[in-house]
Amino acid sequence: WLKLLWFNGSLLCSRQCGAELMARDQVRREQSGVVKKHPFQGRTIAIVNDLSLDEQWYVYHKTRELKEAIRTGENLDQFRLQNREAAVYTIFMEDSTRTKESFRNAAEFHGLKVNVFDAKTSSFQKNETITDTIKMLCGYSTGQSLFVVRSKVEGVCRWLEEAITKYCKQRGFPRASFINAGDGRHEHPSQEMLDEFSFLETKGWDTSSIHLALLGDLFHGRTVHSKVDGLRIYRKVFVDLVAPAELALPKMYEDRMVARGYVVRRFASIDEYLAQDKVAKIWYFTRLQLERMGDKVLDKSMELRTAVTMRRDFVQLLPEGTKFFHPLPRDARYPVLPFWLDGTELNGWDQQSQNGYFTRIVLLGMLGGHFGDDFRSSGKEGTLPTSPMLLKSPFTGDFSPTSGPIGADMPDDLDLGYSPAFLAATDFIKEVAMAPTESCPDKVSEEVGLVPIANGIIIDNLASGQSIEQVWSLMYMVRDILDLHSVGGQGVRSSEEFPGKGSGFISVPDVDVSSWDRQPLKRLAAMAPGSTLKVMKNGKVEREFRLQVPPRVYNFKDISCKNTACVSHPKNMQHEVEPFFERCRHAGTGGEEQKDVMAFNCKYCETQHNFWEIWNYEFHRPTDATI
């Protein structure tokens, strides 16, 4: 008996040690390219578009296979990951029932170690950053760690994907996965996937088109925000937004729907919506979160609730086959879907809620490496690693904050003959071929009342087309951030064609740009895209360069995301997270004057900023005397 006990204990030890060695060996083999990398294992789902359309379809079809196997009583072992060395951590910093419990039960289905992390009694209460917490938890399993995270802080899973992937690689751990279970008002991708699966079931898997009504608090509803991209699985999309103005969908998301080609209509109430004849058969309600909107809205709370609450007299006006959906919970005091609807054919939310369990079984199975060997991409669309708003601009050339590409004759390569920093800056600086008829800097200096310089630099065409006040603001900003306070001069050229508009001109004598590294060059390009940098030597322009918007702006102490809920915002005390912006086209649909406007999106929370907003700078407000 003792020998048998010793043998079993030794076998258990050898299995655990073997599993750890195999996991680490797999990491090394994948990194070295010896084995083919699994299409899903170790990936993160922070937003819907972290999965391509093909990959989203894989989620829905694999979920359909699972449900069919359950219905027919098949053996479900083929769907189980069954890896006791892998761990799932549910980290919920906001209250949850359905999302947390469906993920917990999904992890139990797979036979994984399940850790229900109690944020309220954790070191978060001692002001530990979430990065430090996750690093520690990654070391408590010999297999892969999968984290399901809900937080008021937006963009947290995108940051953790970046930071913890590097950490796991350094430590030789299997790459960790993160699933965003809802981050503030941003997104809730797994909810969107269970919603789309529910819609597909209702529609008999017809993807030719969908007509969907979104009702309730569209302003705060992150499940609604995720639908901007989740609805792409349909060839034609018609969306009716039913909400009072105080609860309307943020313009950024509506603009993105229109940019996607969706047909979008707006209605202030269910009464108004049912007064017309094009009524959707799929209705998606959301709970009103009026507590987040201040006293002014609370004073109108009953009026707002009435506008989006279902009534008995509405039922006869609905098209045949209508289904109601709701991410739940319902507010028992003021349910937008009253309880008398529960036993009717309109109830689609009960099945929708159960579908959360099935879709999350599949998501954990994919990220844990069990599902995916049978995945085949159509090749028509590559994986979109970020939101469409963060995709690199297809345009090339020069961009100012208010104008489109110019300078088609600019060379691809930059040869300043100066420092290596210039040679490495071709993504935001282009040399301009100087024409013989080019305006003389001395003449420009005289126009703005400055003494010409013999040697140094001239920054011309600053904030072209902006108001005189903004031009002055930008010039002071450039001087302040580049530490050019005490030398040179500056002035404004007014536009003859557009009164009140102009461009700026800064001259800085005896500055040797060959001593500049990449950072001040990038700062200048980010602050003053569309402007020109002229290198003066012996009173003549030796070289001239046009500044473009850099594709990315980061690693500057002078920038910040202005969304106070963002993981990178100082208020949230996540000190490891540095602001990071990516260039994009402005999402506005206001007309010709907006279509070529450049903007910056926060890498983490996707909040779009205009040119002026990313900088931490109190703009100089010029007086009549300074102008």
C-alpha positions as CSV (number, residue, x, y, z in Angstrom):
1,W,0.0,0.0,0.0
2,L,2.8,2.4,0.9
3,K,4.6,1.5,-2.3
4,L,1.5,2.2,-4.3
5,L,1.0,5.6,-2.5
6,W,4.7,6.5,-3.2
7,F,4.3,5.5,-6.9
8,N,1.1,7.5,-7.3
9,G,2.6,10.5,-5.6
10,S,5.7,10.3,-7.8
11,L,3.6,9.9,-10.9
12,L,1.5,13.0,-10.0
13,C,4.7,15.0,-9.4
14,S,6.2,13.9,-12.6
15,R,3.0,14.8,-14.5
16,Q,3.0,18.3,-13.0
17,C,6.7,18.8,-13.7
18,G,6.2,17.4,-17.2
19,A,3.3,19.7,-17.9
20,E,5.3,22.7,-16.8
21,L,8.3,21.7,-19.0
22,M,6.0,21.0,-22.0
23,A,4.3,24.4,-21.6
24,R,7.6,26.2,-21.5
25,D,9.0,24.1,-24.4
26,Q,5.9,24.9,-26.5
27,V,6.6,28.7,-25.9
28,R,10.2,28.3,-27.0
29,R,9.3,26.2,-30.0
30,E,6.6,28.7,-31.2
31,Q,9.0,31.7,-30.7
32,S,11.7,29.9,-32.7
33,G,9.2,29.0,-35.5
34,V,9.7,25.3,-35.1
35,V,5.9,24.7,-34.7
36,K,3.0,26.5,-36.3
37,K,1.4,29.1,-34.1
38,H,-2.2,28.4,-33.1
39,P,-4.5,30.9,-34.7
40,F,-6.2,31.9,-31.4
41,Q,-4.2,30.7,-28.3
42,G,-2.8,33.5,-26.3
43,R,-4.8,36.3,-28.1
44,T,-6.8,39.0,-26.5
45,I,-10.4,40.2,-27.2
46,A,-10.5,43.8,-26.0
47,I,-12.8,44.9,-28.8
48,V,-15.0,43.2,-31.3
49,N,-12.6,43.8,-34.1
50,D,-9.8,41.9,-32.4
51,L,-11.4,39.0,-34.3
52,S,-11.7,39.3,-38.1
53,L,-15.0,38.7,-39.8
54,D,-13.9,35.1,-40.6
55,E,-12.9,34.6,-37.0
56,Q,-16.2,36.0,-35.7
57,W,-18.0,33.5,-38.0
58,Y,-15.9,30.8,-36.5
59,V,-17.2,31.7,-33.0
60,Y,-20.8,31.6,-34.2
61,H,-20.6,28.3,-36.1
62,K,-18.6,26.6,-33.3
63,T,-21.3,27.8,-30.8
64,R,-23.9,26.4,-33.1
65,E,-22.1,23.0,-33.2
66,L,-21.9,23.0,-29.4
67,K,-25.7,23.7,-29.0
68,E,-26.6,21.0,-31.5
69,A,-24.4,18.5,-29.7
70,I,-26.1,19.3,-26.4
71,R,-29.6,19.0,-28.1
72,T,-28.8,15.6,-29.6
73,G,-27.2,14.3,-26.4
74,E,-23.7,13.8,-28.0
75,N,-20.6,13.3,-25.9
76,L,-19.3,16.8,-25.2
77,D,-15.7,15.8,-24.4
78,Q,-14.7,17.0,-27.9
79,F,-15.6,20.5,-26.8
80,R,-13.7,20.5,-23.6
81,L,-10.2,21.9,-23.1
82,Q,-9.5,19.7,-20.1
83,N,-6.2,21.3,-19.0
84,R,-5.9,21.6,-15.2
85,E,-2.6,23.5,-15.6
86,A,-4.4,26.4,-17.3
87,A,-6.2,29.0,-15.1
88,V,-9.0,31.3,-15.6
89,Y,-9.2,34.4,-13.5
90,T,-12.5,36.4,-13.4
91,I,-11.5,39.9,-12.2
92,F,-14.6,42.0,-11.8
93,M,-14.1,45.6,-10.5
94,E,-17.8,46.3,-11.2
95,D,-20.8,44.2,-10.1
96,S,-21.9,41.5,-12.4
97,T,-24.1,38.3,-12.4
98,R,-24.6,37.0,-15.9
99,T,-21.2,37.8,-17.4
100,K,-19.2,36.7,-14.4
101,E,-21.2,33.5,-13.8
102,S,-21.4,32.5,-17.4
103,F,-17.6,32.8,-17.7
104,R,-17.1,30.9,-14.5
105,N,-19.3,28.1,-15.6
106,A,-17.7,28.1,-19.0
107,A,-14.3,27.6,-17.4
108,E,-15.7,24.8,-15.2
109,F,-17.0,23.1,-18.4
110,H,-13.5,23.1,-19.8
111,G,-12.0,21.6,-16.6
112,L,-9.8,24.6,-16.0
113,K,-8.6,26.0,-12.7
114,V,-11.1,28.8,-11.9
115,N,-10.2,31.7,-9.7
116,V,-12.9,34.2,-8.7
117,F,-10.8,37.2,-7.9
118,D,-12.3,39.4,-5.2
119,A,-11.3,42.9,-6.2
120,K,-12.9,44.4,-3.1
121,T,-10.6,42.6,-0.7
122,S,-7.5,42.6,-3.0
123,S,-4.4,44.7,-3.0
124,F,-6.3,47.1,-5.3
125,Q,-7.6,48.5,-2.1
126,K,-3.9,49.3,-1.3
127,N,-3.5,51.2,-4.5
128,E,-1.7,48.4,-6.4
129,T,-1.8,48.8,-10.2
130,I,-3.6,46.2,-12.2
131,T,-0.4,45.5,-14.1
132,D,1.4,44.4,-10.9
133,T,-1.5,42.3,-9.9
134,I,-1.7,40.4,-13.2
135,K,2.1,39.8,-13.3
136,M,1.8,38.1,-9.9
137,L,-1.2,36.0,-11.0
138,C,0.6,34.8,-14.2
139,G,3.2,33.1,-12.0
140,Y,0.6,31.0,-10.1
141,S,0.0,28.5,-12.9
142,T,2.3,26.3,-14.8
143,G,0.0,26.5,-17.8
144,Q,-1.6,29.4,-19.7
145,S,-3.5,32.1,-17.7
146,L,-6.7,33.6,-19.1
147,F,-8.1,36.7,-17.6
148,V,-11.7,37.9,-17.8
149,V,-11.7,41.6,-16.8
150,R,-14.5,44.0,-16.1
151,S,-13.5,47.6,-15.1
152,K,-14.7,51.2,-15.1
153,V,-11.4,52.0,-16.6
154,E,-11.5,52.0,-20.4
155,G,-8.9,50.3,-22.5
156,V,-7.5,48.2,-19.6
157,C,-7.4,44.9,-21.6
158,R,-5.5,46.5,-24.5
159,W,-2.9,47.8,-22.1
160,L,-2.6,44.4,-20.3
161,E,-2.2,42.6,-23.6
162,E,0.8,44.8,-24.4
163,A,2.4,44.8,-21.0
164,I,1.8,41.2,-20.0
165,T,2.8,39.7,-23.3
166,K,6.2,41.2,-22.9
167,Y,6.4,40.1,-19.3
168,C,5.4,36.5,-20.1
169,K,8.0,36.4,-22.9
170,Q,10.7,37.6,-20.5
171,R,9.7,35.0,-17.8
172,G,9.2,32.1,-20.2
173,F,5.5,31.8,-19.3
174,P,2.8,30.8,-21.8
175,R,1.3,33.9,-23.4
176,A,-1.7,35.2,-21.3
177,S,-5.1,36.0,-22.8
178,F,-7.5,38.8,-21.8
179,I,-11.2,39.1,-22.5
180,N,-12.8,42.4,-22.0
181,A,-16.0,41.8,-19.9
182,G,-17.0,45.5,-20.2
183,D,-14.8,48.5,-19.7
184,G,-16.7,51.7,-18.8
185,R,-18.7,53.1,-21.7
186,H,-16.3,51.7,-24.2
187,E,-17.1,48.1,-25.3
188,H,-18.3,44.6,-24.2
189,P,-17.2,42.3,-27.1
190,S,-18.3,38.9,-25.6
191,Q,-21.8,40.4,-25.0
192,E,-21.9,41.5,-28.6
193,M,-21.0,38.1,-29.8
194,L,-23.7,36.4,-27.8
195,D,-26.1,39.0,-29.1
196,E,-25.2,38.4,-32.7
197,F,-25.5,34.7,-32.2
198,S,-29.0,35.2,-30.8
199,F,-29.9,37.5,-33.7
200,L,-28.6,34.8,-36.2
201,E,-30.7,32.1,-34.5
202,T,-33.8,34.4,-34.7
203,K,-33.2,35.1,-38.4
204,G,-32.6,31.5,-39.3
205,W,-28.9,32.3,-40.1
206,D,-29.8,34.7,-42.9
207,T,-27.0,37.3,-43.3
208,S,-28.3,39.2,-46.3
209,S,-29.5,42.0,-44.1
210,I,-30.7,43.0,-40.6
211,H,-33.1,45.7,-39.5
212,L,-32.5,46.4,-35.8
213,A,-34.0,48.9,-33.3
214,L,-31.7,50.0,-30.5
215,L,-33.7,51.5,-27.5
216,G,-32.9,53.0,-24.1
217,D,-29.7,54.4,-22.8
218,L,-27.6,54.5,-25.9
219,F,-25.2,57.0,-24.5
220,H,-23.8,54.8,-21.7
221,G,-24.6,51.4,-23.2
222,R,-21.3,49.7,-24.1
223,T,-23.2,46.7,-25.5
224,V,-24.7,49.1,-28.1
225,H,-21.3,50.7,-28.8
226,S,-19.9,47.2,-29.7
227,K,-22.6,46.8,-32.3
228,V,-21.0,49.4,-34.5
229,D,-18.5,46.7,-35.5
230,G,-20.4,43.5,-34.6
231,L,-23.1,44.1,-37.2
232,R,-20.6,43.9,-40.0
233,I,-21.5,40.2,-40.5
234,Y,-24.6,41.4,-42.4
235,R,-24.3,42.6,-46.0
236,K,-27.0,45.3,-45.4
237,V,-27.6,47.0,-42.0
238,F,-30.5,49.2,-41.0
239,V,-30.4,50.7,-37.5
240,D,-33.1,52.7,-35.8
241,L,-31.9,54.6,-32.8
242,V,-34.8,55.1,-30.3
243,A,-33.8,57.4,-27.4
244,P,-34.4,60.9,-26.2
245,A,-31.6,63.4,-26.9
246,E,-30.3,63.1,-23.4
247,L,-29.7,59.3,-23.9
248,A,-28.7,59.4,-27.6
249,L,-25.9,57.4,-29.1
250,P,-22.6,59.4,-29.0
251,K,-21.9,61.0,-32.3
252,M,-18.6,59.1,-32.7
253,Y,-20.4,55.8,-32.8
254,E,-23.2,57.0,-35.1
255,D,-20.6,58.5,-37.5
256,R,-18.8,55.1,-37.5
257,M,-22.1,53.4,-38.3
258,V,-22.7,55.7,-41.3
259,A,-19.0,55.2,-42.4
260,R,-19.7,51.5,-42.4
261,G,-22.5,52.0,-44.8
262,Y,-25.3,51.4,-42.3
263,V,-28.6,53.2,-42.8
264,V,-29.3,55.0,-39.6
265,R,-32.5,56.7,-38.4
266,R,-33.2,58.5,-35.1
267,F,-36.4,58.6,-33.1
268,A,-37.0,60.3,-29.7
269,S,-39.5,57.7,-28.3
270,I,-41.3,54.4,-29.0
271,D,-44.4,56.4,-29.7
272,E,-42.7,58.3,-32.5
273,Y,-41.1,55.1,-33.8
274,L,-44.3,53.2,-34.1
275,A,-46.1,56.2,-35.8
276,Q,-44.2,55.3,-39.0
277,D,-44.5,52.1,-41.0
278,K,-40.9,50.8,-41.2
279,V,-40.6,49.1,-37.9
280,A,-37.9,46.5,-37.1
281,K,-38.6,43.0,-36.0
282,I,-35.6,42.8,-33.7
283,W,-35.6,45.2,-30.8
284,Y,-32.6,45.6,-28.4
285,F,-33.4,47.4,-25.1
286,T,-30.8,48.7,-22.6
287,R,-31.2,49.7,-19.0
288,L,-31.3,53.4,-18.3
289,Q,-28.2,54.5,-16.3
290,L,-29.5,57.9,-15.2
291,E,-27.5,57.9,-12.0
292,R,-24.5,58.7,-14.1
293,M,-25.9,61.8,-15.7
294,G,-26.4,64.4,-12.9
295,D,-29.3,66.2,-11.3
296,K,-30.6,67.8,-14.5
297,V,-31.4,64.5,-16.1
298,L,-32.7,63.0,-12.8
299,D,-35.3,65.7,-12.8
300,K,-36.6,64.4,-16.1
301,S,-36.2,60.7,-15.2
302,M,-39.8,59.7,-15.5
303,E,-40.2,61.5,-18.8
304,L,-37.1,59.7,-20.2
305,R,-38.1,56.3,-18.9
306,T,-41.6,56.7,-20.4
307,A,-40.1,57.4,-23.8
308,V,-38.4,54.0,-24.1
309,T,-40.6,51.7,-22.0
310,M,-42.8,49.1,-23.6
311,R,-46.6,49.5,-23.1
312,R,-49.5,47.0,-23.7
313,D,-51.1,49.2,-26.3
314,F,-47.8,49.1,-28.4
315,V,-48.1,45.3,-29.0
316,Q,-50.8,45.5,-31.6
317,L,-48.5,47.9,-33.7
318,L,-45.6,45.5,-33.8
319,P,-44.8,43.4,-37.0
320,E,-45.5,39.7,-36.8
321,G,-42.5,37.8,-35.5
322,T,-41.0,40.6,-33.5
323,K,-38.5,39.6,-30.8
324,F,-37.2,41.7,-27.9
325,F,-33.7,41.4,-26.5
326,H,-32.0,42.9,-23.5
327,P,-28.5,42.4,-22.1
328,L,-30.0,42.5,-18.6
329,P,-30.4,43.1,-15.7
330,R,-33.7,44.9,-15.7
331,D,-34.3,47.6,-13.2
332,A,-37.2,46.0,-11.1
333,R,-38.5,49.5,-10.2
334,Y,-38.7,50.8,-13.7
335,P,-38.2,48.0,-16.3
336,V,-38.2,49.1,-19.9
337,L,-39.4,45.6,-20.6
338,P,-42.3,45.1,-18.0
339,F,-42.7,41.7,-16.4
340,W,-46.0,41.0,-18.1
341,L,-43.9,40.4,-21.3
342,D,-42.0,37.5,-19.8
343,G,-44.4,34.8,-20.9
344,T,-45.1,36.2,-24.4
345,E,-43.6,35.3,-27.8
346,L,-41.8,38.6,-27.7
347,N,-39.4,37.3,-25.1
348,G,-36.0,36.7,-26.7
349,W,-33.9,37.8,-23.7
350,D,-34.1,34.5,-21.8
351,Q,-32.5,32.5,-24.6
352,Q,-30.1,35.4,-25.3
353,S,-28.9,35.2,-21.7
354,Q,-28.3,31.4,-21.9
355,N,-26.4,31.9,-25.2
356,G,-23.9,33.8,-23.1
357,Y,-22.8,30.5,-21.6
358,F,-22.4,28.7,-24.9
359,T,-20.5,31.5,-26.7
360,R,-18.1,32.0,-23.7
361,I,-17.4,28.2,-23.7
362,V,-16.2,28.7,-27.3
363,L,-14.3,31.9,-26.6
364,L,-12.3,30.3,-23.8
365,G,-11.8,27.2,-25.9
366,M,-10.3,29.3,-28.7
367,L,-8.0,31.5,-26.6
368,G,-7.0,28.4,-24.6
369,G,-5.9,26.6,-27.8
370,H,-8.6,23.9,-28.0
371,F,-10.6,25.3,-30.9
372,G,-9.0,26.6,-34.1
373,D,-7.2,23.7,-35.8
374,D,-10.1,23.5,-38.2
375,F,-10.3,27.3,-38.8
376,R,-9.8,28.5,-42.3
377,S,-9.7,32.1,-43.4
378,S,-11.3,33.1,-46.7
379,G,-8.3,35.4,-47.4
380,K,-10.6,38.3,-48.2
381,E,-10.0,40.1,-45.0
382,G,-7.0,40.0,-42.6
383,T,-7.4,40.1,-38.9
384,L,-8.1,43.7,-37.8
385,P,-5.9,44.1,-34.7
386,T,-7.6,47.3,-33.6
387,S,-10.8,49.4,-34.1
388,P,-11.3,50.6,-37.7
389,M,-10.8,54.1,-36.4
390,L,-7.2,53.1,-35.6
391,L,-6.3,51.7,-38.9
392,K,-3.4,53.4,-40.7
393,S,-4.5,56.1,-43.1
394,P,-4.5,54.9,-46.7
395,F,-3.4,58.4,-47.7
396,T,0.2,59.5,-48.2
397,G,1.8,62.8,-48.3
398,D,1.4,65.9,-46.1
399,F,-1.4,66.5,-43.7
400,S,-2.3,69.6,-41.8
401,P,-4.9,69.7,-39.1
402,T,-7.4,71.0,-41.6
403,S,-6.4,69.9,-45.0
404,G,-5.8,66.8,-47.0
405,P,-2.7,65.4,-48.8
406,I,-0.5,67.7,-50.7
407,G,3.1,67.6,-52.0
408,A,2.8,64.7,-54.4
409,D,6.3,65.5,-55.7
410,M,8.0,64.9,-52.4
411,P,10.7,62.2,-52.5
412,D,10.3,58.9,-50.6
413,D,13.8,59.1,-49.1
414,L,15.2,61.8,-46.9
415,D,18.9,62.7,-47.2
416,L,19.7,65.7,-45.0
417,G,23.3,65.0,-44.6
418,Y,22.8,65.8,-41.0
419,S,22.1,63.6,-38.0
420,P,20.9,59.9,-38.0
421,A,17.6,61.2,-36.4
422,F,16.7,63.0,-39.6
423,L,17.5,59.9,-41.6
424,A,15.1,57.9,-39.3
425,A,12.3,60.4,-39.6
426,T,11.0,59.7,-43.1
427,D,7.6,58.8,-41.7
428,F,6.9,62.4,-40.8
429,I,9.4,64.6,-42.6
430,K,9.8,64.9,-46.4
431,E,12.2,67.1,-48.3
432,V,10.7,69.6,-50.7
433,A,12.3,70.4,-54.0
434,M,12.8,74.2,-53.9
435,A,11.4,76.1,-56.9
436,P,13.4,79.1,-58.2
437,T,10.3,81.3,-57.7
438,E,9.9,80.3,-54.1
439,S,9.1,83.2,-51.7
440,C,12.2,84.6,-50.1
441,P,12.4,84.2,-46.3
442,D,13.6,87.9,-46.0
443,K,10.3,89.0,-47.6
444,V,8.2,86.8,-45.3
445,S,10.1,88.2,-42.3
446,E,9.4,91.7,-43.4
447,E,5.7,90.8,-43.8
448,V,5.4,89.8,-40.2
449,G,7.7,92.5,-38.8
450,L,10.7,90.4,-38.0
451,V,14.4,90.9,-38.7
452,P,15.7,88.3,-41.2
453,I,18.2,85.7,-39.9
454,A,21.4,84.6,-41.6
455,N,21.8,81.1,-40.0
456,G,19.3,79.0,-38.1
457,I,15.9,77.7,-38.8
458,I,12.5,79.1,-39.9
459,I,9.3,77.3,-39.2
460,D,6.7,78.6,-41.7
461,N,3.1,78.0,-42.6
462,L,2.2,77.1,-39.0
463,A,-1.5,76.4,-38.4
464,S,-2.4,77.6,-41.9
465,G,-6.1,78.3,-42.3
466,Q,-6.8,78.5,-38.6
467,S,-8.0,81.6,-36.7
468,I,-5.5,84.2,-35.7
469,E,-5.9,83.2,-32.1
470,Q,-5.2,79.6,-32.8
471,V,-2.1,80.5,-34.9
472,W,-0.7,82.5,-32.0
473,S,-1.5,79.7,-29.6
474,L,0.3,77.1,-31.7
475,M,3.4,79.3,-32.0
476,Y,3.6,79.7,-28.2
477,M,3.0,76.0,-27.8
478,V,5.8,75.1,-30.2
479,R,8.2,77.5,-28.4
480,D,7.2,76.2,-25.0
481,I,7.4,72.5,-25.7
482,L,10.6,72.7,-27.8
483,D,12.2,75.1,-25.2
484,L,12.7,77.9,-27.7
485,H,11.6,80.7,-25.3
486,S,14.4,83.2,-25.4
487,V,15.6,83.3,-29.0
488,G,14.2,84.5,-32.4
489,G,10.9,86.0,-33.3
490,Q,7.5,85.1,-34.6
491,G,4.6,86.6,-36.4
492,V,1.3,86.0,-38.2
493,R,0.5,86.4,-41.9
494,S,-3.2,87.2,-42.3
495,S,-5.1,85.5,-45.2
496,E,-6.4,87.9,-47.9
497,E,-8.9,85.4,-49.1
498,F,-10.3,84.3,-45.7
499,P,-10.6,87.2,-43.2
500,G,-9.7,86.2,-39.6
501,K,-7.6,83.3,-40.8
502,G,-3.8,83.1,-41.1
503,S,-0.6,81.2,-40.7
504,G,2.4,81.5,-38.4
505,F,6.1,82.1,-38.9
506,I,8.8,81.4,-36.3
507,S,12.5,82.3,-36.9
508,V,15.2,80.9,-34.6
509,P,18.8,82.1,-35.2
510,D,21.9,80.0,-34.7
511,V,20.0,76.7,-34.1
512,D,21.9,73.7,-35.5
513,V,19.2,71.1,-36.4
514,S,21.9,68.5,-37.0
515,S,22.1,68.2,-33.2
516,W,18.4,67.4,-32.9
517,D,17.4,63.9,-32.2
518,R,14.2,62.2,-33.3
519,Q,12.0,63.3,-30.4
520,P,12.0,67.1,-31.0
521,L,11.5,66.5,-34.7
522,K,8.5,64.3,-34.0
523,R,7.1,66.8,-31.5
524,L,7.3,69.5,-34.1
525,A,5.7,67.4,-36.7
526,A,2.9,66.3,-34.3
527,M,2.3,69.9,-33.2
528,A,2.6,71.6,-36.6
529,P,1.7,69.2,-39.4
530,G,1.6,70.9,-42.8
531,S,4.2,73.5,-41.8
532,T,7.7,73.8,-43.4
533,L,11.1,73.7,-41.7
534,K,13.7,75.8,-43.6
535,V,17.4,75.5,-42.8
536,M,19.1,78.8,-43.3
537,K,22.8,79.2,-44.1
538,N,24.5,82.5,-44.9
539,G,21.1,84.2,-45.5
540,K,19.8,81.6,-47.9
541,V,17.5,78.6,-47.6
542,E,19.8,75.6,-47.8
543,R,17.2,72.8,-47.4
544,E,13.4,72.8,-46.9
545,F,11.3,70.1,-45.4
546,R,7.6,69.6,-45.0
547,L,6.2,68.2,-41.8
548,Q,3.6,65.5,-41.8
549,V,1.4,64.1,-39.0
550,P,3.4,61.2,-37.5
551,P,1.6,57.8,-37.6
552,R,2.0,57.5,-33.9
553,V,2.5,60.0,-31.1
554,Y,3.8,58.7,-27.7
555,N,6.6,58.9,-25.2
556,F,6.0,62.6,-24.6
557,K,5.3,64.0,-21.2
558,D,3.2,66.8,-22.7
559,I,0.4,64.5,-24.1
560,S,-2.6,62.8,-22.5
561,C,-5.9,61.2,-23.4
562,K,-8.6,63.6,-22.3
563,N,-11.0,60.7,-21.5
564,T,-10.8,60.6,-17.7
565,A,-12.0,57.0,-17.7
566,C,-9.0,55.9,-19.9
567,V,-6.4,53.5,-18.4
568,S,-3.7,56.0,-19.4
569,H,-5.3,59.0,-17.7
570,P,-3.4,60.1,-14.6
571,K,-6.6,60.1,-12.5
572,N,-6.7,56.3,-12.7
573,M,-3.2,55.8,-11.0
574,Q,-2.0,53.2,-13.6
575,H,1.4,54.7,-13.6
576,E,3.0,52.2,-16.0
577,V,0.6,53.2,-18.8
578,E,1.9,56.0,-21.1
579,P,-0.4,57.9,-23.5
580,F,-0.3,56.6,-27.0
581,F,-2.1,58.0,-30.0
582,E,-2.5,56.7,-33.5
583,R,-3.2,58.8,-36.6
584,C,-6.7,58.4,-38.2
585,R,-9.2,60.2,-40.4
586,H,-11.7,62.4,-38.6
587,A,-14.9,60.4,-38.0
588,G,-17.2,63.3,-38.8
589,T,-19.8,63.1,-41.6
590,G,-20.5,66.8,-41.7
591,G,-19.4,67.4,-45.2
592,E,-16.6,68.3,-47.5
593,E,-14.7,70.5,-45.1
594,Q,-14.4,67.6,-42.6
595,K,-13.6,64.7,-44.8
596,D,-9.8,65.2,-44.9
597,V,-9.4,66.3,-41.3
598,M,-6.7,64.4,-39.5
599,A,-7.3,63.3,-35.9
600,F,-5.7,61.1,-33.2
601,N,-7.2,58.1,-31.5
602,C,-6.1,56.9,-28.1
603,K,-4.7,53.4,-28.5
604,Y,-6.4,52.1,-25.4
605,C,-9.9,53.6,-25.1
606,E,-10.2,54.7,-28.8
607,T,-11.4,58.2,-27.9
608,Q,-10.9,60.4,-30.8
609,H,-9.0,63.7,-30.3
610,N,-8.6,66.6,-32.6
611,F,-5.1,68.0,-33.2
612,W,-5.3,70.5,-30.3
613,E,-6.6,68.1,-27.7
614,I,-3.8,65.7,-27.2
615,W,-1.4,68.2,-25.8
616,N,-1.2,69.2,-22.1
617,Y,-0.8,72.9,-22.8
618,E,-2.7,75.9,-21.6
619,F,-2.9,77.8,-24.9
620,H,-1.7,81.4,-24.9
621,R,-4.6,83.7,-25.2
622,P,-3.3,86.7,-27.1
623,T,-4.3,90.2,-26.3
624,D,-4.9,93.0,-28.8
625,A,-1.4,94.2,-28.0
626,T,0.3,90.9,-28.8
627,I,-1.6,90.4,-32.0
